[in-house]
Structure formats: C-alpha cells, structure tokens
Amino acid sequence: MSEWKLGERLPDFTLPEASGESYTLSHDQKEREGWRFIIYFRGSW
C-alpha cells in the first residue's frame, strides 16, 4: 500500500462516483483551487 504525507503531490487518479460518473483528480484541480479531502470507504453492499 502506498503512503503519502502532507504536502506531497498525489498521482492523478480516476474513481467511480455513486452517481455513475467519474471523478478525476486532475480535472477537479483545474475546476477549483484548494484542499481535497478524499474518504475511501471499503465496505460490502
């Protein structure tokens, strides 16, 4: 498992959203400035 520390840059990634669309970090960074808070929930449905 990879580990990142505060201030390090994350690699670009794309994740599926609950709405069926996709979230891409690089696209989001172009849309707005500021911090990102990403919650990874690993569960079974």
For each residue, the residues with C-beta under 8 A, 3 or more apart:
1:
2:
3:
4: 8 10
5: 8
6:
7:
8: 4 5
9:
10: 4 13 25
11:
12: 24 25 26
13: 10 24 25
14: 22 23 24 25
15: 22 23
16: 20 21 22 23
17: 20 21 22 23
18:
19:
20: 16 17
21: 16 17
22: 14 15 16 17
23: 14 15 16 17 27 28
24: 12 13 14 27 28
25: 10 12 13 14 28 29 36
26: 12 29 30
27: 23 24 30 31
28: 23 24 25 31 32 36
29: 25 26 32 33 36
30: 26 27
31: 27 28
32: 28 29
33: 29
34:
35:
36: 25 28 29
37:
38:
39:
40:
41:
42:
43:
44:
45:
